[in-house]
């Protein structure tokens, strides 16, 4: 049985014209009504013919960019600034514009995507994070909306994505510490629901195993990408274990580790390393060993994949693996 707009209106207890306005992105509709209608549409698996509507209008030449919370990761982490710079560069070269939105969580991300798509304000979507079971990707695919992710997608072979070889990058970083004589190496990473965290954790564990060092799950901590979160995570680790080195999945977390080390005067005893090679890594005292993941190149290639898909219909190349470079500095010499 085909679900109609009228079915949505009845269940949401609104008029069909209200449902239509929600779909078209009418700004006069309240947030409560919009969320209620979108919720019913998902429950009934109702999808308006977005592709037909998009064909009926001219292209917006605008890409929708989804970023994490403005109050947390986005403003405190240079990674996203560099990614945006890369996306903007390719978009500008090809006469496209960027419309970005910060989202607080996965549900907020779904709402934002629904608004972008049903309002017809963007031609395609760039997601800057990928979860293990990603509802946003499922939504985009169900609506046949062109999209690309910064982060590998393993579930769909035809998906567009850019990424680093995060397993190998963390493997090399961990092995660098092992060769320096470190054996009690802690790991502080982002939320385990993200693919990038899993890949880097796998690289860390593999390096330990290949060097016959026992993996200790107690020395692994999750953290938000904030300095304070890295600080708290490291305090939890050293309250239980002797540590001679720490690898983190982001320089911001490493800066939090540094704070604990400085407070306890442990500078000469613990090596620290991070990811993203942020500008501060070179100027901290001691300077921070970090993996340069070439964020601008990630963003540039993400925009390239999506725009080529929009312009040509079919993508000959579906993914790019961007190189990484280990930058060794004082913190692990």
N, C-alpha and C positions, 0 to 999 in steps of 0.2 A: 504493500500500500504506500503510495506516494504521500508524503507529508506536505501540506500546503501552508501558505502564510496565514490562512484563516485558522488552521489548527494551532499554530503558534500563538496567535492572538487570543484564542479561547483559553488555552492553558495559562497564559500569562495574565489573563484578565485585562487585556487592553484592546484597542481597536486595531484593525488591519492596517489602517493608515499610520498608527503609531509604530507598528512593526516595520513598516516600509521606511519610516523616517529614521528608525534606529539603524537599519541596514545601510541607508544612504549617508549616515553620519551627521544627521541634523543636530546642530549644536543647541537647539531649543529643548531637546529631550534631556530630562534630568539623569544624573548618573545612576540613581537607584533604578529608574525605569529601564535604562540601557542595560544595566547588569542583569536585571530580571529577565528581559527579553533574550539576551545572549545565553543565559543559563537554560531557558526553556528550549532555545534552538539547539543547544548541545544535547539536552535530554532527549529531544525528539529526533536528533540527527538530521536536522533541517539545514540544507545548504542552498541558498539562492544561486542561480547560475552566474557566478562571479565572472567566469571566463567570457560568457556572452556579453555581459555588461561592459567588461573591459574592452572587448572588440568594438562595441558600439560607440565608445568614446575615444578621443585621441589620447595618446600616451602622455603620462604626467612627466616623464623623464626624471622621476624622483625615486630614490631608493629609501626604504624604511630601515633604520638601524636601531636595534634593540640593545640597550646597555644596562648594566646592573644599577642598583640603587645609587642615586646622586648623593645621598648622605653618607655612603660607605665607600665601596670599592671605587666608584667612578672618579670622585674628586681626590681620593687619597692614593690612587695607583696610576703611575705614568704609563703603564701598559696600554690602557684604553685611549689615552691621549695620542700615543704614537700610532695605534691602530687606526684611529679616526683620521690622522694626517695621511696615512697611506690610502685609505678609502677615498678621501676627498681629492687626493691628487689624481687618481685614475678617473674618478667621476668628472672632475673638471676638464680633464683632457678630452672627454667624450661628451661634453655638454649635458651631464646629468647633475642632479642636485641631491642633497642628503636631508632627510627628515628623521631626526632621532628622538627616542623616548627612553627615559629611565624607568625601570620596573623594580618593584620591591621584592617580588617573589614570582614563582611560576604561574600562579593564578592571575596575578596582575599582568604578567607577560601575555597570557592568553587573551585577556580583555583588550590589551593594547593592539595585539595582532588582529583581533576581530574588528576593531575600530579602523585600523589602517586599511584592511582588505575590503570590508563592506562599504566603507566610505569612498573607496576608489581613489585614494590620495597618493598611492605609491604603485610602482610597476613590479617591484620585487623587494625581498626582505633579506637583510644580513643579520644573522644571530651571532653574538660574540662569545657565547658559551654553549656547550653541548652536554646534556645530562645523559646518564646511562639509559633511562627510559624517559624520553623527552616528549612531553605533550604538545609543545609548540611545533615540533617537527611533524608530529602526527596531524595536527590541525592544518599546517601549510600544505601537506601532501593531500589531505582529504579535499581541500579547496583548489587543488591544482595551481597553487600560487608559486611562482618561481622564487627560489631562495638559495642562499649559500650559508655555510657555517664556518666560523673560525674554530676549528676543532674537528677531528675526524669523525665521520659517521660510519659505523660498522654494519648497521642493520640494512641499509639500502645501497646496492651497488651502483645505482644510477644517480646518487646524490652528488651535489657540488660542495666541496669543502677544501679548505687550506689548513695546514698544520705543520708543526715541526715533528721530527722523530723524537718524541718526548721520552720514550723508553731508553733509547740509546744515549740521549743527552744526559739524563740523570745517571745512567750507568757509568758514563765517562767521568762525571763529576764525583760520584761516590768512589770510583776506583782511584781517582787522583788523590783523595784523602787516604785511602788504604795504602797506597804507595808511599805516602808520607808517614806511615807507621800508625795510623789511626785505626782502632778496632771497635771502639764503643761509639758508634755513629748514630745519632738520633735523626729522626725525620719529622719535619713539620710541614704539612701541606694544607691545601684548601679542602673544601668539602668533598668527601669521598663519592658523592653522587655525580661529580663532574668527571668526564672521560680523561681530561688532562691530569687530574690528581691521580687517578688509577694508573695511567701510563707511567707517570714519574715514580709512583710508589713501586710499580713492577720493576722499573729500571734499578732502583735502589736495592730492592730485595735480590734481584738477579746478581748484582755486583757483589753483595755480601756472600751469597751462595757460591759463586764462582771462586771466591777467595777464601772459602771454608770458614766464614764468620757466621755464627748463628744469628738468625733473624729473631728479634725480640719485639713482639707486637706492642709491648708496654712502652717502647721508645719511639712509638709513632703517634703523633698527635694531629688532629684536624684543627684548623683555625680559619677565621675570616681573614680576608686579605687586608689586614690592618696591623700597624705596628704594635698596638696594645694587645691584639690577639696573639701575635707571635711571642710577645713578652710573657703573657699568661701561660701559653702552651709550654714554653721552655721551663718556666718555674715548676710546672707540674712534673715535667720529666726529671729534672735534677733533684726533686724532692724524693725520688724513688731510685734513681740510677746514677752510677758514675758515668760521666760522658767526656769523651775527648774530642768530639767533633759533632757538628750539626749541619745537615743539608736542609734547605728550605725550598719550597716551590716558587718563592717570590722574594725579591730583595726586601720588600716592605716587612715581611715576616722576620728576615734576618736582622733588620734594624732593631726589632723588638728583642731578639736574642741578645744582641750587643748590649742592650740596656741592662739586662740581668747580669751579664758578664762583667760590665763596668761596675755595677753596684756591689758585686761580690769579689771584685779584684781578681778575676779569673782569666784575664786577657792572654797570658802566656800559656795557658793550659788547654784551651779549647779553640779548635779551628772552626770557622763559620763560612758557609757558602750559600749563595742564592741563585735566583733565576731572574732574567729580564735585563740585567746589566743597566740598571737605572742610573741617571747622571750622578746621584749621590754616592753610588758604589765606589766611584773613583776618588771621592773627596772625603769619605769617612776616615777616621783614625781608629784602628788601622783600616786601610782600604779593603774593600770586600771582593773576594773572588766570586764571579758570577757567570752564568751562561747567557750569552747574547743570543736572543731568539729572533732578532730582526723583525720587530713588531710592525714597522711601517711596510715591510715587504709582505707580511701576512695580510694587512689591510688592503694593500694595492692589488694583490692577486685575488683576494676575495671579491673586490669590486670588478676586477677584470673578468672573472668567471661568470658573475651574475649578468653583467652588461652584455657580454658576448652571447649568453643564453637569450637575453631579451632581444638582441638585435638579429640573431641568426636562427632562433627557434630551437636548434639542437646544439649541444655543447660537444665539440670534438674532444676537448680536454675537460675532465670532470674534477680533477684535484691537483693541488700543488703541495709538495713537501719542501718547506723552506729550511735551509741549512741553519745550524747553530754553531756557535764558537765559544769554547771555554776560555774565559779571561781570568788568568791566574794573578792574584794580587797578594798583599801582605797577610790577609786573614788565614791563608792556608799554606804559606811558604814554610 
